[in-house]
Amino acid sequence: MKRLFILSIAVLFSGYSFAQSTDKPIRLGIKGGVNISNIIKDDGNNNFKTDYLTGYHAGLTLDIKLTDNLAFTPEAVYSTKGYKASNTFGDFTQTTHFIEVPILASIKIAQGFNLVAGPQVSFLMSTKNTFENGFGTIQQEIIEDESDRFKKSLAGGVIGFRFDFNDRFGLNGRYALDFQKNNENGSTTTPEFKNQVFQVGIGVKF
């Protein structure tokens, strides 16, 4: 997992170095914004309702122009996901922290408007569980390298849009879904599910 992540970062920076040295249409950028996440429950002991959780994302982008209407746009992004659940005993919130590497194609549909889509690999870094009731709050933070509860890397997909206000600033929105379940045998403490997240953010190219 760590080797794949380090390789992805190396690809981003090597592409940027290539752009600087040869004046090719390759541009490094930064992005950030809001996540609205929830889970899609699968089989197993998942007889509970969930609600959306608000989080954030921030990271690096690389825009590699292939033609006038097509670009290759890999990213490396820190992203929070999770969900909320309530029952008669109180409110539960699970927040998961990921490093994500989307490998996207950007297709120009109209002036300034681009469709983006492609696969994504998510690397689970840590999980924070919070339970609140009328008596107080209990928190548990788990570093996933020290735990075998959840899969450490998940394959998924991304589809969305990017609107470029000019050659530097843009607005983006997307939907991302894990194709793999977080684990194979769900329980009430570690339920079996797939992550989904809606993202809205802004980006800057250099």
PyMOL commands that set and color helices and strands:
alter all, ss='L'
color gray80, all
select helices_A, chain A and resi 2-22+144-146
alter helices_A, ss='H'
color red, helices_A
select strands_A, chain A and resi 26-41+53-65+70-87+90-110+113-133+136-143+153-164+169-178+193-205
alter strands_A, ss='S'
color yellow, strands_A
deselect
rebuild
show_as cartoon
